[in-house]
């Protein structure tokens, strides 16, 4: 059986090849188009030549059919999402990619690829390089998707942008997924996971009430199914949203619940995030020394250098509040060094933050440039919160240096982004 033009088409698009390039010397572009649309059954020789040019090998296992194999992948997909075991997911993903199972039915093939995409988002070390080509290819083929596949696609795209810290694009993708979720019946565990990512997304948009609503829905399912890692995630997000909306007692209660479950079950992988969030809570209460202690503990529990950036940035901010220039410089330089070693593009957000704090304390001549670079970066990425923050910082800087025209400009920009951040169009609505 060689009716798998959908496989050839996806791989061609993924490699950014035109039909004329793939077909050259093998068949005509129009004939390739018919192959890709499964409207003809080509000779095995033509298929082999196309696969060789794509450097693609596929396996057709006669002992298992499409539905059975897809069921196997869905079980892996379920466990990866519910247990969040990144190492195990990476191992299973490697085995799946090595199998190269041949799907006869294109619908099953697209569902399979969408699940593989989510597994890759969970397991990948370099999200952008490992997933961007597949996302672009699936986007081009999305006109063939059913409603469930469209839900999966937009959910995955949202997760992709979330990893890149592009929260506005994340929200746009998730809100498209919401539309398709209302047209289909998804399983309760999948709904719970979607409620969690929505809650987390709305948290980044500072929409506390709706964030709490979605997270509480997710938590109810995770607690009932004893999915402790997912429940802990919910407690942490709830605590942040409740803290920001001045539900301080509830916030601390959820943080302590997360800590209690992790300690009882020895879920050490949760310790860094729990310590980080308790530190953030202490910081908001003005308890800087206590916050610093928790941030240090969060840092000590992290082995991955990329993960160390988060507590380091928190330490920089806390020492800046205490006007401790020596410690600000020490931790900012350490963070920038780790970012430069990593070359992880998603960490550029923190590079801008750390450069601002570093130049403020160590190189006043470069401070203005660092703040402008940060302002432009977050403006271009439509991060309204940090655009406002650095516009305000520029306004204050120019005001102190008697550059009142520039000060007025950036104070006005800061107000503009405050309106955008709160989704307000008129001053009367403040």
LUMVEXDREN-366702 format. One line per 8 residues: number of its first residue (from 1); for each residue x, y, z of N, C-alpha, C. Coordinates in steps of 0.001 Angstrom, whole numbers. Layout:
<drentors>
NUM) X:Y:Z:X:Y:Z:X:Y:Z; ...
</drentors>
This chain:
<drentors>
1) 865:-1200:0:0:0:0:890:1235:0; 673:2149:-935:1480:3363:-939:604:4604:-1051; -539:4544:-428:-1463:5675:-414:-1158:6550:799; 0:7212:752:333:8076:1881:924:9397:1392; 222:9993:437:624:11310:-53:627:12361:1030; -258:12206:2051:-316:13166:3156:1005:13210:3914; 1693:12060:3980:2993:12016:4657:4021:12813:3850; 4036:12590:2550:4964:13297:1659:4695:14801:1699
9) 3424:15165:1664:3073:16586:1639:3515:17299:2907; 3243:16698:4065:3621:17337:5325:5140:17493:5418; 5863:16449:5050:7325:16510:5149:7893:17520:4163; 7302:17616:2973:7771:18608:1993:7586:20025:2523; 6395:20287:3071:6118:21622:3600:7024:21908:4789; 7206:20895:5619:8062:21050:6803:9482:21444:6409; 9945:20927:5266:11294:21233:4784:11319:22477:3898; 10169:23141:3791:10064:24369:2999:10469:24141:1543
17) 10028:22990:996:10318:22658:-399:9090:22938:-1275; 9323:23447:-2441:8259:23616:-3425:8020:22280:-4130; 6814:22113:-4657:6501:20879:-5377:7438:20670:-6563; 7786:21750:-7224:8644:21617:-8410:10031:21099:-8033; 10506:21476:-6833:11825:21023:-6377:11797:19548:-6013; 10734:19127:-5314:10639:17729:-4920:10413:16823:-6131; 9628:17309:-7079:9247:16467:-8227:10339:16360:-9287; 11275:17314:-9287:12260:17396:-10376:12983:16068:-10601
25) 12901:15556:-11826:13582:14322:-12185:12849:13065:-11749; 11719:13226:-11068:10964:12068:-10587:9601:11984:-11259; 8898:13101:-11247:7566:13164:-11862:7238:14619:-12111; 6098:14911:-12692:5703:16303:-12907:5109:16871:-11617; 5172:18203:-11416:4559:18808:-10236:3071:18497:-10120; 2372:18437:-11263:938:18150:-11204:696:16713:-10736; 1580:15802:-11164:1456:14406:-10729:1750:14300:-9235; 2754:15049:-8764:3066:15069:-7327:1882:15606:-6529
33) 1220:16622:-7085:55:17184:-6402:-1025:16124:-6208; -1225:15300:-7227:-2225:14227:-7120:-1791:13180:-6087; -492:12905:-6037:24:11965:-5034:-247:12511:-3630; 74:13795:-3439:-69:14406:-2112:-1524:14467:-1666; -2424:14572:-2609:-3850:14620:-2281:-4483:13226:-2242; -3651:12192:-2387:-4121:10805:-2358:-5187:10516:-3411; -5089:11219:-4532:-6080:10990:-5585:-5605:9958:-6603; -4342:9571:-6505:-3827:8480:-7333:-2925:7609:-6464
41) -2698:6385:-6942:-1759:5488:-6275:-545:5346:-7183; 575:5992:-6838:1753:5958:-7697:2497:4629:-7572; 3441:4406:-8459:4265:3200:-8377:5174:3276:-7162; 5586:2126:-6681:6481:2085:-5526:7805:2777:-5838; 8224:2692:-7107:9484:3329:-7502:9414:4844:-7310; 8313:5452:-7749:8140:6899:-7586:8102:7271:-6109; 7370:6491:-5339:7276:6750:-3903:8659:6691:-3253; 9423:5662:-3589:10755:5503:-2995:11670:6674:-3346
49) 11578:7144:-4592:12405:8278:-5011:12020:9554:-4255; 10730:9771:-4074:10269:10953:-3328:10710:10880:-1866; 10565:9700:-1281:10957:9530:117:12460:9716:291; 13234:9201:-657:14691:9357:-583:15093:10818:-658; 14426:11570:-1530:14750:12993:-1656:14392:13749:-373; 13353:13294:291:12945:13909:1570:13739:13346:2748; 14630:12393:2448:15402:11717:3500:14451:11160:4557; 13388:10532:4062:12316:10060:4928:12116:8563:4728
57) 12059:7847:5835:11725:6423:5772:10488:6195:6620; 9577:5368:6120:8358:5062:6871:8198:3560:6965; 7508:3144:7986:7314:1716:8235:5828:1419:8244; 5442:417:7514:4056:-38:7566:4033:-1372:8297; 3499:-1351:9493:3442:-2552:10314:2108:-3243:10075; 2151:-4372:9406:916:-5085:9075:251:-5728:10281; 974:-5734:11425:416:-6351:12632:-443:-5384:13452; -526:-4138:13015:-1303:-3150:13753:-1938:-2181:12764
65) -3163:-1765:13034:-3836:-840:12136:-3759:587:12683; -4248:1517:11862:-4182:2937:12231:-4794:3210:13603; -6005:2725:13813:-6725:3018:15047:-5977:2480:16274; -5438:1282:16145:-4709:675:17267:-3438:1459:17579; -2724:1862:16515:-1486:2605:16742:-1787:3989:17321; -2838:4621:16814:-3205:5942:17326:-3622:5852:18795; -4277:4746:19157:-4650:4532:20559:-3408:4447:21441; -2391:3761:20945:-1133:3658:21677:-506:5039:21879
73) -498:5861:20832:78:7205:20923:-738:8063:21881; -2059:7898:21855:-2909:8698:22732:-2666:8357:24200; -2350:7104:24492:-2029:6727:25873:-746:7417:26335; 237:7463:25445:1484:8174:25765:1195:9663:25946; 363:10205:25075:-42:11615:25106:-742:11943:26431; -1650:11067:26834:-2374:11245:28095:-1401:11265:29280; -523:10297:29352:417:10203:30479:1386:11377:30508; 1815:11822:29341:2746:12953:29287:2096:14220:29819
81) 846:14443:29456:138:15648:29889:-218:15595:31370; -660:14443:31824:-1149:14349:33204:-32:14201:34229; 1092:13614:33828:2165:13364:34793:3347:14315:34654; 3423:14992:33516:4475:15993:33283:5879:15438:33548; 6125:14202:33135:7449:13598:33278:8218:13878:31984; 8992:14934:32003:9665:15395:30788:10676:14365:30270; 11405:13751:31187:12422:12780:30788:11792:11561:30114; 10725:11035:30717:10038:9885:30128:9417:10258:28792
89) 8824:11443:28723:8209:11895:27466:9246:11989:26357; 10426:12510:26681:11501:12625:25685:11917:11248:25170; 11995:10286:26077:12370:8918:25688:11318:8304:24771; 10039:8459:25140:8969:7885:24331:8842:8591:22984; 9074:9888:22976:9014:10641:21722:10103:10176:20758; 11274:9905:21291:12367:9410:20467:11997:8073:19823; 11342:7212:20595:10914:5909:20073:9836:6082:19003; 8901:7001:19228:7844:7249:18249:8434:7742:16933
97) 9361:8696:17018:9969:9241:15803:10789:8187:15060; 11357:7251:15810:12142:6180:15172:11239:5171:14465; 10014:5011:14963:9094:4025:14381:8610:4419:12993; 8372:5730:12787:7903:6212:11487:6728:5396:10972; 5736:5202:11824:4578:4396:11431:3851:5045:10255; 3430:4230:9299:2720:4716:8113:1210:4710:8346; 635:5895:8389:-819:6014:8515:-1442:6021:7124; -2358:5105:6912:-3069:5053:5632:-4090:6182:5554
105) -4739:6468:6679:-5792:7489:6719:-5184:8840:7096; -5405:9840:6262:-4796:11154:6508:-5333:11811:7778; -6613:11576:8095:-7179:12171:9314:-6458:11654:10555; -6244:10347:10603:-5492:9777:11718:-4066:10315:11761; -3495:10509:10586:-2118:11007:10505:-2018:12421:11073; -2989:13269:10755:-2944:14641:11265:-3134:14670:12788; -4040:13845:13298:-4229:13778:14751:-2932:13316:15425; -2301:12315:14823:-1030:11797:15336:24:12907:15377
113) 161:13671:14303:1164:14727:14245:879:15825:15274; -387:16124:15498:-747:17141:16478:-421:16686:17901; -586:15385:18159:-214:14861:19469:1306:14812:19624; 1995:14456:18553:3461:14460:18581:3980:15875:18829; 3312:16863:18250:3702:18253:18469:3611:18611:19951; 2522:18207:20603:2375:18502:22035:3447:17770:22853; 3743:16533:22497:4795:15789:23184:6145:16494:23023; 6391:17031:21840:7634:17746:21584:7709:19018:22421
121) 6582:19707:22551:6547:20918:23376:6849:20603:24838; 6448:19421:25280:6715:19020:26665:8176:18621:26838; 8729:17926:25844:10044:17302:26008:11212:18107:25458; 10964:19007:24529:12060:19649:23793:12930:20535:24677; 14208:20556:24368:15145:21457:25024:15110:22839:24364; 14963:22843:23050:14918:24094:22288:13573:24147:21559; 12596:24733:22216:11217:24733:21707:11129:25297:20300; 11753:26440:20070:11593:27119:18787:12155:26289:17638
129) 13379:25788:17791:13998:25019:16710:13338:23655:16517; 12875:23067:17612:12330:21706:17538:10892:21645:17034; 10168:22750:17090:8740:22689:16769:8266:23671:15700; 9020:24723:15425:8500:25775:14540:8194:25263:13134; 9048:24376:12592:8811:23873:11232:7545:23027:11170; 7346:22190:12188:6139:21356:12211:4894:22218:12348; 4959:23258:13175:3810:24149:13339:3465:24823:12018; 4474:25293:11305:4223:25960:10020:3618:24986:9007
137) 4131:23764:9009:3604:22766:8073:2161:22425:8402; 1868:22222:9671:502:21901:10076:-438:23075:9824; 74:24280:9982:-747:25465:9702:-1183:25485:8242; -262:25133:7352:-584:25131:5917:-1596:24055:5569; -1585:22973:6361:-2499:21863:6096:-3789:21956:6905; -3925:22986:7733:-5041:23046:8680:-6407:23137:8010; -6432:23494:6726:-7706:23508:6011:-8331:22129:5899; -7514:21085:6121:-8015:19710:6074:-8422:19177:7438
145) -8269:19985:8491:-8499:19501:9854:-9978:19502:10213; -10369:18546:11059:-11706:18590:11646:-11672:19470:12897; -12824:19627:13561:-12903:20559:14692:-11984:20151:15843; -11872:18863:16106:-11002:18421:17193:-9542:18722:16861; -9165:18501:15613:-7796:18787:15209:-7503:20283:15252; -8491:21098:14916:-8307:22543:15019:-8131:22962:16485; -8869:22305:17376:-8705:22560:18817:-7282:22211:19249; -6808:21023:18844:-5453:20615:19192:-4416:21572:18604
153) -4626:21952:17357:-3652:22817:16684:-3505:24147:17407; -4624:24828:17661:-4546:26142:18306:-4064:26036:19752; -4403:24945:20433:-3882:24727:21789:-2364:24599:21754; -1868:23847:20784:-419:23671:20651:280:24974:20301; -313:25731:19411:281:27017:19039:329:27936:20262; -742:27909:21068:-741:28693:22302:387:28281:23223; 583:26974:23391:1670:26478:24241:3032:26891:23688; 3159:26853:22376:4410:27256:21729:4745:28710:22071
161) 3781:29592:21904:4033:30999:22204:4237:31233:23696; 3598:30431:24521:3785:30551:25967:5227:30240:26344; 5803:29197:25745:7201:28870:26008:8129:30000:25570; 7730:30731:24516:8542:31843:24023:8249:33141:24768; 7353:33061:25765:6966:34207:26598:6247:35291:25796; 5658:34925:24663:4851:35855:23860:3395:35631:24275; 2999:36290:25361:1727:35969:25987:519:36513:25234; 711:37562:24447:-416:38062:23659:-763:37086:22528
169) 278:36554:21865:33:35544:20834:-520:34268:21453; -60:33958:22675:-589:32799:23404:-2087:32929:23585; -2512:34092:24057:-3935:34312:24310:-4743:34223:23020; -4246:34798:21945:-4963:34751:20668:-5172:33309:20209; -4130:32488:20358:-4238:31089:19939:-5208:30327:20831; -5106:30514:22140:-5996:29803:23058:-7453:30212:22861; -7691:31466:22565:-9079:31893:22377:-9664:31316:21087; -8808:31030:20097:-9283:30296:18920:-9605:28859:19302
177) -8773:28286:20171:-9014:26912:20626:-10326:26828:21405; -10652:27857:22167:-11912:27882:22922:-13101:27730:21975; -13037:28424:20846:-14131:28373:19869:-14371:26932:19420; -13282:26215:19119:-13428:24827:18645:-13783:23878:19782; -13353:24196:20996:-13675:23323:22136:-15181:23279:22382; -15874:24333:22011:-17326:24388:22215:-18091:23586:21157; -17391:23189:20094:-18037:22430:19016:-17873:20923:19177; -17044:20509:20142:-16692:19103:20268:-16862:18631:21698
185) -16830:17342:21881:-16835:16750:23216:-15446:16177:23486; -14688:16852:24331:-13370:16345:24678:-13444:15631:26019; -12503:14746:26251:-12513:13967:27478:-12243:14867:28686; -12746:14484:29861:-12592:15335:31064:-11146:15700:31374; -10200:14755:31201:-8799:15069:31512:-8243:16113:30551; -8685:16040:29301:-8210:17000:28303:-8811:18380:28574; -10061:18384:29008:-10710:19642:29378:-10016:20265:30580; -9644:19427:31557:-8955:19932:32752:-7613:20558:32378
193) -6881:19885:31494:-5597:20433:31048:-5793:21756:30325; -6818:21829:29487:-7089:23062:28753:-7503:24176:29713; -8290:23844:30723:-8654:24849:31725:-7415:25387:32438; -6464:24500:32685:-5231:24937:33363:-4456:25921:32483; -4240:25560:31206:-3432:26448:30358:-4149:27783:30136; -5484:27757:30092:-6222:29016:29981:-6035:29857:31242; -6127:29203:32406:-5934:29925:33660:-4557:30542:33743; -3551:29786:33323:-2180:30299:33336:-2030:31458:32355
201) -2654:31330:31192:-2575:32386:30179:-3223:33678:30685; -4405:33569:31253:-5074:34773:31758:-4313:35379:32935; -3569:34545:33659:-2710:35065:34723:-1653:35997:34145; -1043:35597:33013:-16:36446:32399:-597:37756:31881; -1910:37755:31624:-2586:38966:31156:-3126:39810:32318; -2836:39351:33538:-3286:40026:34759:-4814:40096:34849; -5452:39080:34308:-6918:38973:34411:-7207:37932:35489; -7113:38399:36716:-7062:37517:37879:-8337:36698:38072
209) -9469:37329:37919:-10736:36664:38228:-10967:35469:37304; -10803:35681:35993:-11043:34592:35047:-9950:33518:35175; -8741:33943:35537:-7668:32977:35780:-8043:32046:36923; -8503:32611:38017:-8903:31806:39178:-10031:30849:38811; -10976:31327:38007:-12128:30504:37613:-11674:29254:36845; -10807:29441:35864:-10349:28304:35065:-9475:27354:35893; -8610:27910:36723:-7709:27061:37514:-8492:26231:38525; -9514:26804:39109:-10317:26045:40076:-11033:24878:39406
217) -11471:25065:38158:-12091:23962:37409:-11068:22839:37186; -9866:23233:36792:-8824:22240:36550:-8457:21523:37844; -8330:22273:38923:-7923:21706:40207:-8909:20655:40695; -10176:20917:40494:-11201:19970:40936:-10986:18594:40295; -10655:18581:39007:-10434:17294:38327:-9120:16664:38783; -8050:17444:38837:-6745:16891:39187:-6731:16324:40604; -7388:17008:41528:-7457:16488:42901:-8226:15177:42937; -9341:15124:42223:-10176:13928:42225:-9472:12723:41629
225) -8565:12967:40681:-7851:11873:40038:-6486:11604:40641; -6158:12326:41717:-4862:12188:42396:-3684:12453:41456; -3868:13410:40566:-2764:13861:39714:-2050:14980:40467; -1154:14559:41367:-606:15492:42356:232:16600:41738; 1031:16250:40731:1865:17279:40100:1004:18358:39466; -57:17948:38783:-949:18929:38156:-1708:19739:39203; -2108:19083:40307:-2797:19804:41383:-1878:20866:41979; -610:20517:42155:352:21481:42712:500:22677:41779
233) 570:22412:40481:620:23519:39508:-560:24462:39709; -1736:23877:39902:-2938:24695:40089:-2859:25520:41355; -2406:24919:42443:-2278:25658:43707:-1343:26861:43541; -272:26669:42791:696:27751:42605:103:28897:41785; -570:28559:40694:-1177:29610:39867:-2291:30317:40644; -3086:29525:41362:-4138:30126:42194:-3553:31119:43184; -2447:30730:43826:-1833:31596:44824:-1392:32921:44217; -809:32863:43025:-358:34094:42369:-1544:34994:42035
241) -2589:34400:41458:-3764:35194:41078:-4469:35759:42301; -4563:34962:43360:-5225:35429:44584:-4403:36512:45272; -3099:36339:45276:-2230:37366:45852:-2410:38692:45125; -2419:38630:43789:-2551:39845:42989:-3913:40500:43152; -4928:39700:43485:-6275:40259:43686:-6592:40432:45171; -5527:40487:45980:-5614:40818:47415:-6376:39787:48252; -6413:38544:47763:-6936:37447:48575:-5739:36770:49251; -5121:37500:50175:-3821:37109:50696:-3868:35824:51508
249) -4879:35662:52335:-4968:34449:53157:-5145:33217:52282; -6021:33328:51273:-6251:32205:50368:-4984:31864:49587; -4241:32907:49192:-3009:32696:48438:-1990:31906:49260; -1772:32336:50494:-815:31638:51340:-1271:30211:51639; -2565:30021:51829:-3099:28681:52081:-2781:27745:50921; -2929:28217:49693:-2657:27376:48528:-1166:27104:48358; -333:28087:48670:1110:27851:48620:1534:26784:49618; 977:26870:50818:1327:25894:51854:792:24507:51516
257) -369:24444:50858:-898:23154:50410:39:22516:49386; 496:23328:48466:1426:22832:47454:2706:22314:48107; 3195:23064:49056:4418:22668:49759:4206:21379:50558; 3057:21256:51211:2749:20083:52033:2683:18815:51168; 1961:18886:50051:1825:17716:49169:3191:17309:48622; 3971:18295:48192:5284:17992:47618:6211:17361:48644; 6145:17848:49869:7005:17309:50925:6577:15894:51301; 5278:15697:51470:4767:14378:51863:5088:13308:50825
265) 4970:13666:49547:5182:12698:48469:6594:12761:47894; 7426:13611:48522:8813:13789:48081:8901:14144:46601; 8022:15029:46176:8015:15485:44788:8998:16648:44658; 10274:16313:44663:11330:17316:44728:11329:18258:43531; 10825:17766:42394:10823:18609:41200:9955:19858:41374; 9051:19835:42377:8183:20988:42607:8783:22006:43578; 9821:21603:44303:10388:22492:45322:10846:23847:44771; 11560:23881:43611:12033:25189:43121:10906:26186:42886
273) 9834:25718:42253:8729:26624:41933:7982:27060:43190; 7820:26141:44127:7132:26483:45375:7928:27526:46145; 9241:27295:46284:10095:28261:46986:10075:29612:46285; 10088:29579:44950:10059:30809:44172:8786:31606:44450; 7675:30912:44483:6399:31604:44686:6221:32093:46116; 6693:31336:47095:6627:31824:48476:7517:33056:48618; 8666:33033:47924:9536:34203:47929:8868:35419:47327; 8173:35206:46223:7449:36315:45575:6370:36867:46504
281) 5693:35975:47206:4653:36401:48152:5277:37239:49265; 6411:36782:49803:7096:37527:50862:7542:38895:50356; 7999:38938:49101:8441:40196:48504:7301:41192:48429; 6135:40708:48019:4972:41601:47904:4535:42148:49270; 4843:41405:50320:4511:41853:51669:5605:42739:52258; 6661:42986:51484:7737:43852:51949:8770:43146:52798; 8741:41813:52825:9676:41029:53634:10864:40618:52753; 11727:41578:52446:12788:41352:51465:13779:40270:51888
289) 14216:40266:53136:15198:39268:53571:14613:37861:53512; 13354:37739:53906:12683:36442:53822:12537:36015:52363; 12177:36965:51495:12037:36675:50070:13363:36198:49490; 14450:36879:49845:15776:36512:49339:16127:35085:49752; 15813:34709:50984:16092:33363:51458:15360:32319:50616; 14089:32582:50317:13314:31634:49501:13833:31578:48065; 14224:32739:47520:14770:32738:46159:16078:31947:46103; 16884:32071:47158:18128:31303:47220:17842:29799:47278
297) 16845:29421:48058:16478:28006:48151:15950:27502:46814; 15176:28338:46122:14673:27971:44788:15848:27743:43843; 16840:28621:43913:18018:28500:43059:18799:27218:43355; 18944:26895:44628:19716:25714:45033:19077:24417:44563; 17756:24422:44380:17046:23210:43963:17036:23025:42444; 17638:23953:41705:17593:23889:40239:18946:23447:39683; 18904:22428:38805:20123:21942:38157:20305:22532:36766; 19189:22792:36081:19225:23328:34721:19580:24819:34775
305) 20641:25207:34053:21075:26610:34073:20007:27558:33569; 19234:27129:32557:18156:27981:32055:17141:28266:33155; 16837:27250:33952:15859:27408:35026:16368:28317:36142; 17681:28444:36258:18256:29277:37318:18017:30771:37090; 17698:31121:35855:17518:32543:35526:16380:33155:36341; 15302:32385:36581:14129:32962:37237:14425:33408:38667; 14996:32550:39539:15319:33043:40882:16421:34102:40873; 17355:34011:39921:18409:35033:39844:17802:36403:39555
313) 16875:36451:38616:16209:37726:38305:15449:38252:39520; 14814:37342:40259:14087:37756:41468:15051:38313:42510; 16229:37708:42640:17235:38220:43580:17701:39615:43166; 17903:39808:41869:18316:41119:41368:17286:42183:41741; 16033:41882:41501:14977:42856:41814:14912:43144:43307; 15050:42100:44111:14925:42289:45561:16091:43107:46113; 17297:42816:45636:18446:43597:46090:18380:45035:45577; 17754:45219:44404:17574:46580:43885:16655:47378:44806
321) 15602:46736:45320:14705:47408:46268:15458:47833:47526; 16461:47035:47917:17245:47318:49125:18415:48261:48844; 18526:48720:47575:19625:49599:47154:20992:48977:47410; 21082:47664:47269:22335:46946:47464:22985:46728:46102; 23740:47740:45661:24310:47728:44315:25253:46551:44108; 26039:46217:45112:27015:45133:44976:26334:43807:44631; 25245:43494:45335:24535:42243:45082:23774:42279:43757; 23248:43439:43399:22570:43575:42098:23546:43252:40975
329) 24732:43832:41038:25744:43608:40002:26156:42137:39966; 26388:41557:41144:26828:40160:41230:25827:39228:40560; 24554:39340:40923:23547:38405:40408:23170:38707:38963; 23140:39995:38588:22824:40343:37196:23899:39810:36257; 25172:39947:36645:26261:39439:35810:26196:37915:35701; 25850:37256:36801:25723:35803:36769:24603:35381:35828; 23465:36060:35906:22332:35739:35037:22647:35951:33574; 23292:37074:33254:23639:37380:31858:24636:36356:31324
337) 25571:35944:32168:26548:34924:31767:25856:33608:31417; 24897:33198:32233:24158:31954:31963:23341:32067:30681; 22750:33229:30449:21950:33441:29232:22839:33358:27997; 24017:33978:28073:24939:33952:26929:25432:32538:26637; 25630:31754:27681:26063:30363:27499:24944:29517:26900; 23714:29838:27268:22565:29020:26857:22204:29207:25389; 22208:30431:24918:21746:30753:23570:20276:30376:23363; 19534:30294:24447:18101:30001:24359:17369:31309:24062
345) 16747:31425:22880:16137:32714:22501:15047:33187:23462; 14374:32256:24126:13300:32661:25033:13826:33401:26257; 15131:33291:26534:15712:33953:27698:16108:35406:27412; 15943:35843:26153:16286:37230:25831:15448:38222:26632; 14250:37801:26989:13416:38640:27856:14183:39002:29119; 14790:38006:29749:15510:38232:31005:16825:38960:30771; 17433:38778:29610:18658:39507:29288:18404:41007:29316; 17267:41424:28766:16927:42851:28784:16687:43341:30209
353) 15927:42578:30992:15691:42973:32384:17014:43133:33131; 17854:42126:33038:19097:42118:33811:20052:43221:33362; 20083:43507:32064:20937:44593:31569:20521:45943:32131; 19237:46141:32277:18756:47407:32857:19253:47554:34287; 19064:46510:35098:19492:46590:36495:21012:46694:36614; 21737:45968:35749:23193:45978:35805:23757:47350:35455; 23298:47935:34348:23835:49237:33935:23435:50330:34907; 22286:50195:35524:21849:51196:36514:22856:51303:37656
361) 23420:50164:38048:24323:50161:39199:25798:50228:38816; 26142:49809:37592:27566:49692:37266:28042:50570:36113; 27136:51012:35255:27560:51748:34059:26482:52756:33658; 26378:53863:34390:25322:54857:34123:25307:55360:32685; 26470:55350:32023:26532:55846:30642:25781:54930:29670; 25639:53651:30056:24931:52687:29213:23495:52447:29664; 23126:53051:30793:21808:52790:31375:20679:53214:30436; 20761:54421:29913:19707:54923:29019:19522:53995:27824
369) 20622:53564:27207:20561:52673:26045:19918:51339:26421; 20282:50806:27600:19734:49516:28032:18224:49594:28239; 17770:50713:28821:16331:50861:29069:15582:51042:27752; 16149:51814:26826:15513:51999:25519:15417:50662:24783; 16491:49878:24836:16471:48552:24185:15390:47664:24788; 15280:47707:26121:14254:46901:26794:12861:47383:26407; 12666:48686:26428:11376:49270:26054:10975:48846:24636; 11912:48943:23692:11608:48600:22303:11338:47103:22141
377) 12091:46281:22877:11899:44828:22802:10500:44449:23259; 10076:44960:24403:8770:44577:24931:7633:45237:24147; 7885:46413:23608:6879:47049:22750:6671:46198:21492; 7759:45779:20872:7667:44979:19645:7003:43630:19896; 7167:43103:21119:6564:41815:21475:5181:41985:22108; 4681:43209:22104:3345:43518:22613:3148:43062:24063; 4225:43190:24827:4166:42915:26261:3869:44256:26941; 2577:44525:27144:2153:45838:27603:2666:46164:29003
385) 2712:45158:29861:3144:45382:31239:4576:45924:31300; 5493:45236:30599:6890:45658:30687:7182:46856:29789; 6394:47041:28735:6531:48268:27948:6201:49464:28824; 5123:49371:29595:4765:50453:30508:5862:50668:31553; 6376:49558:32093:7397:49650:33146:8621:50420:32663; 9119:50085:31470:10351:50721:31010:10100:52106:30415; 8911:52356:29910:8567:53725:29496:8532:54632:30727; 7969:54128:31814:7926:54901:33064:9338:55144:33592
393) 10186:54114:33505:11561:54264:33967:12306:55306:33132; 12074:55301:31818:12687:56319:30954:12174:57712:31286; 10867:57811:31521:10294:59103:31895:10942:59658:33151; 11104:58818:34154:11738:59254:35411:13202:59634:35194; 13889:58846:34355:15298:59119:34074:15460:60487:33418; 14638:60762:32406:14760:62041:31701:14337:63208:32599; 13353:62988:33434:12901:64039:34342:14019:64424:35311; 14709:63416:35868:15795:63677:36815:16974:64374:36151
401) 17094:64147:34833:18191:64769:34094:17754:66031:33351; 16600:66577:33778:16084:67855:33249:15808:67825:31746; 15531:66651:31227:15143:66525:29814:13621:66364:29770; 12947:67486:29975:11509:67439:30237:10677:67034:29018; 11157:67380:27815:10418:66996:26613:10391:65471:26466; 11568:64853:26638:11637:63392:26567:10868:62746:27710; 10944:63369:28879:10225:62835:30045:8726:62807:29766; 8207:63915:29234:6773:63997:28948:6364:62942:27922
409) 7237:62737:26927:6957:61747:25878:6785:60350:26482; 7718:59960:27337:7673:58591:27862:6653:58426:28979; 6358:59501:29708:5262:59406:30675:3943:59175:29938; 3778:59867:28785:2560:59686:27980:2493:58263:27433; 3637:57736:26976:3674:56356:26475:3347:55375:27583; 3876:55640:28781:3585:54775:29927:2085:54730:30204; 1441:55883:30156:-12:55924:30358:-747:55164:29256; -258:55310:28019:-880:54618:26884:-864:53103:27096
417) 276:52586:27560:384:51141:27750:-293:50663:29029; -472:51564:29980:-1278:51213:31144:-2721:50964:30700; -3224:51799:29783:-4568:51615:29240:-4657:50292:28479; -3649:50018:27647:-3661:48781:26874:-3610:47561:27788; -2783:47645:28820:-2625:46531:29751:-3942:46190:30422; -4720:47223:30719:-6001:47019:31393:-7170:46939:30421; -6844:46957:29100:-7868:46863:28060:-8915:47974:28206; -8408:49191:28419:-9265:50367:28598:-9010:51342:27448
425) -10065:51888:26907:-9932:52820:25773:-10095:54275:26164; -10792:54549:27283:-11100:55921:27658:-10718:56172:29130; -10228:57381:29392:-9818:57690:30771:-10989:57631:31732; -12228:57821:31189:-13401:57764:32067:-13601:56382:32691; -13033:55363:32036:-13215:53992:32518:-12224:53599:33611; -11294:54478:33914:-10318:54169:34961:-10997:54126:36328
</drentors>
